[in-house]
Amino acid sequence: MINKNALLRTTAAIALSFCSLPVVSIGALAEEQPASQQASTDPSAAGLDEVIVTAAKTGAIGLQKTPIAVSAFTGDELKLALSNDIKDLARFSPSVNIAQESTNAEVYIRGIGSNNPFAGSDPDVTMQSDGVYLARPSEQFGQFLDVERVEVLRGPQGTLYGRNAVGGTINIISKTPSDVVTGQEELTVGNYGEVQNQAYISGPLIPGQVQASLAINYERHDPYLKNIAPGGNGIADANDGGMRGQVRYEASPDITATTRFDWSQGYDHGETRSSLLAPLKGAPLANSTIGSYSEVALNSPQNARFYNGGISEDIDWTLDPHLSLKSITAYRQDFFDFTFDADASEINFETSRQQEREHEITQELNLQMHYADFEGVVGFFYFHEVDDAYPLASVFPTPFIPSPPRQELIQAFPHTSADAEAGFAQGTYHLLSDLAVTVGYRYTIEQKSLEQDYQKLFVGPPQVAIAPYPFIGDTTRDFHGITPKFGLDWTVTPDALLYFSATRGYKSGGLNYAAPNVLSESFNPESIWSYEIGAKTEWFDHRLRINLSGFLYDYNNLQVQTLLAPAVVSIGNAATATIKGAEAEFKLKPEKNWLLTSNFTVLDANYDSFADASVASTLVPWVASSPLYDRSTGTFNAAGKRLDAAPHVTAFFAAQRNWDLSNGDSVYLRGEYSWQTRAYYDPTNVNILSQGAYGIGNMSLGYNLADGGWQAQLWVKNIADQGYIISAAANTPAPVGLVGTPRTFGMRLTASF
């Protein structure tokens, strides 16, 4: 139960500090809206464009009129920003940081995220595609395809959005099929042998009644990282494609049904934490690559293959002028198989494999209400998931580092399942024409089960089991969570909105997919109370937009994964953490041919108490001299240390200039720069598992024909070829990291009709 006095003190403290905080972008999480409901994106328009979204799942409303911290990017804006997938959102969306584990996305918002993306656990930041929850992080790196908008909603979403996102939600909204034949063909070529083709067509099957669309994508490029080990293959290439189709049926003036299906698959030489960060005895080739960000030395093949897809049915039924019912039913499946050189060197010491095969069923029902002084939604959400994983590690004897006397095989066959149901309601009542109060509530029950078969043995002949393995055990856990929301918003003027909210976030406990014993089979739920105050304002006839937010999080029982050794994983609950910060977004259109965009985040995200953070044996030389390290238990007192992937300051700036030519054609030039301070990837906060401050610059030059039929774009990303890492770990003989994308450049041609 929340303490009322503490809440009042917190509210007052935030309010008093509001004027001194640089603060956030705002908006509303959007569901699908026809293109006709989007504001004009004409660059010659006098004022700033505004995106129309559905706020709180109750109807269309302007982004600036919704009291929620969210950034919204249209498909056109994503193209101008050279954005291909969610990794790019970290550049220009406030407080977003994207890391990676094998083929899995690790998304952090305001310092909240999870480095445990595997079977038995759920992400702290969720992703939805047209309202369908994507349960597995391995399907979150799909290309932006057929996109109308992308919404990045920051802060706990415990009331309205399925699976109780603790850190935030990313929602991808597809273009609505049109009743007029339209299409687009887009070809991109660039360095590293880059070739990408995207095509889209939409139109009526039965005019006025049935419309359909189909989008396809294929991309390939050569490896970004050269392998200097004899016979080794380069890594971080691409060879993947996908498609998305929609059929929209207007059964009556009151009922619309949309069927959506998608499929993606690929086979490439994937990158994981393959770059050595510190010297390794007996590995002169790998040691020579430290700090190069363009070379690796891997003696074992590194291969990744994947496929994922699904089908959904989205039905909207207007019952009367005040009530409408929405149903989204979906089935999805996901598979990946990733084999990699886990020692990140030319030494024949360790190879690993991660494989998962998952399928899920979701059902959501929303009853939306619209009255003069009240709008609200009541709903139900159901989720069922079955996930079979196969983590494996082979460790070979070597004279250079401590190793088994002969080849050791560590493997597990975890079978996990989850069932969850939730009921929720949220309503906004207008006390006055300019003052409204919002109250929401969600109750969730879940059951998760694990059937584990963990084996550790010496490879034959003869094949010998290593005591006390095999470990065969079953466990079932039940969880339940209550997540209320309270909010107040005041429309001070038609162009200024102030809001305050107090929201509880909850994430259920989980199961350790690599559990080698009963004690490590499961972990407990985590929860958070979020207090936020914000403002959305527009000035000078809508030429300047300033959105601000300040927030304070009280975070408990954080779920933390530590990779200790080959196929040895610790997943436990840190005690508490406090996160506080401020965000600011600015957009300025001083005249019709200029557009300036920027955002800033200041974030303090620290553990309050975490006395027994697990430390991998590889990391001991970097922490042994610290008084916070306990040699007897091999743990580290991380109290006061920063959370993973939570840089103190991030900033982004973009400037775009348009020129109208005398023949009606137009040209634009755009430049971007993003910057962040140091980010850590381990609770010990040792520098070896961190990335220091760095910045990335991008630039593009475009030419558009007057009739809009053809566009050409020259682009370069990471102009200075800045080297950096986006995640790191110490579960191998030496610390390793996953490096970011190097400088890439090319040309894009687009034909539209």
C-alpha positions, 0 to 999 in steps of 0.5 A: 500500500502506498503511503499518502504522505510519501506520495504528497511529498514526492509530488511536491518535490517534483513540482518544485524542481520542475522549472529547473529540470530539462524535461521530455517529449509527450504524446499518446500511444497510438493504434491503427488510424487511417492515413486521412487521420494524420496531419499533413506532412507537407514541408512547405506548411507554415507550422509544425505537423501533428500526428493524430493518435488514439490516446488511452485506447479510447479514440483519436486525439492530437499527440499534443493533447494527450497526457502521456510521455511518448514519442511518435514517428511517422513512416516518412519521418523514419525514412528521413532519419535513416531508421530501419529497425528499433535499434535506430530508435536509440538515436533519436528517441529520449531515454531509449537504449538498445542492447543485444544478446545473441539474436535477441533485443534488449530494450531499455527505457529510462534505465529499465530493461532486462538482459534476460531475453530467454525462455521463462522470462518477459521483457521489461519493455514490450513491443506490439505490432498493430496491438499484438504483443510480441512475446519473444525479443528475438522477433523485435529486430524486424525491419520497419515495413509498411509502417504508418507510425512507431510509438515509443511510450515511456514509463510503466504501462501497467493498466492498459497494455498487456503483459504489464510493461514495467519500462515502457512500450513500443508500438508499431502501426501498419498503414491502413489498406486504401480504397485507391490503388497505390504502391511504392518500390524502393531500392537501396544500394551501399557499401559492404555490398548492401542491397535492399528492396522494399515494395508495397501495393495497396488497393480495393478488392471490392471497391468501398468494401474490401481493401488489401495491401502487401509489403515485401522486404529483402536485405543483404550485405557483407560482414561488418567485421572481418575475421582474421583467424585462418579459415574463419568467416566474417560476421555481422552480415545480413541475408533476410527478408519478410512480408506483411499482408492485410485484408480490410473488410467493411462488413457494415457502416458499424463493423470493420474486420482487418486480417493481418499476416506476416512472415520473416526469415533469414540465414546469416553469420550473426554477431553477438559479443564477439569482440575481445575487450581485454587480452587473453593468454594464448590468443595473439590474433584476437588480442590484436583486434582489441579496440579495432571495432572492425576485426575479430579472430574466431576459429569456430563458424558463427551461424544464425538462422531464424523465422517468425510470423503470425496472423491476427484478426482485428474487429472494430464494432461501433455499438452506438454513438457512445460505445464501441467494441474492439477484439484482437485475436492473434497467433504467433510463432518464433524460432531461432538457432544461433551457433557462435564462438563463445571465447571470441578468439582463435583458441579452440576453447568454447563454442555455444549454441542458443536455440528456441522454438516458441508459439503464443496465442493472445486475445484482447477485448476492449469496450470503449466509452465516449460521453460528453464528460467521460471517456474510458475503456474496459477490457480483458487480455489473455496470453498463452505461450509455450517455449522450448529452448536448447542452450548448449556449450562445448568446452575443450581442453587448452593449455592457455587457460583453466579448462577440463581434462577433456571436452566438456558438454553442458546442455539443457532442454528447458520446456517452459509455458505461461498462461496469463489473464488480466482484466483492466479499466481506465477512465477520464472524467472532465471535472471542468472543461479544462481539468480532467482526472484519470483513474485506471486499474488492472488485475493480472494472474499468471502461471508459469511452468518449467520442465528442466533437464540440465546435463553436464558430461565429459564427451566420450569415448566413453561419455561420462556424466559429471556429478551431480548431473543430470539435474531433472526438475519441474517447477510451477509458479503462480503470480498475481499483480495489481497495477493502478494508475492515477492522473490529473491534466490541466489544459492551461491554454489551447496550446499548453497542457500540464499533467501529473500521474502516479502509476504502478508497474508490475512484471511477473516472476519467471523461470531460469531456462539454464537452471542447474538445481532446484534453488535457481529454477525461479525468481520473484516478480518486480514492481515499480511506482512511477511519479511523473509531471509533464508539460506539452506546449506549442508557441509562435503559431505552432512553429515551436514545440516544447515537451517536458517531463520529470519523473521519479521511480521507486523500483523493487525486486529488480530481476537481474541476470548474470552470465557466470560461465559457459551455460551457467546463468544466475537470475535473481532479484536485486533489492531496490533501485531509485530512478529519477530524471528529466527529458526535453523535446524541442521542435522548431520550424522558423520558416517553411523550409527549415526544421530543427529537432532536438531532445535531451535526457538527464537520468540518475538510475542507481541500485539502492541495495544490491548486496549480493550481485553475482560476479563471473570468475573472469571479472574477478581481476577487475573487482578483487581490489574493491572493498565492495567485493566479498571473496568468500561468497564471490559477490559484489555489493552494488548499492549505489552503482548505476543500472545497466544501459542507463547513461547519465546524459543523452542528447540528439539534434537534427537540422533539415533544410528544404529548397523548392526548385523553379521546375517544381522539384525539391531538394533537402539536406539533413544532418543528425548528431546523437551523443551519450555519456558512459553506459555500464553493462554489469552491476559492478560498474567496472569500466571494462564492461562499459562504453564510454561517452561517444557520439554518432553523426548521420547525413542525407541529401534527397531529391524529389520530383514535382509529381511525387513519383520519384525520389532519390536519397544519398545517405551516410550513417556514422560519418566518423566511423565511430567505434563503440559497443552496445553490450558486454559480458564476462562469461567467457575467458576474457570480457567481450562486447558486441560492437555497433554498426560502422560507417555505412553509406549508399543511395536509395531510389523510390518510385511511387504511384 
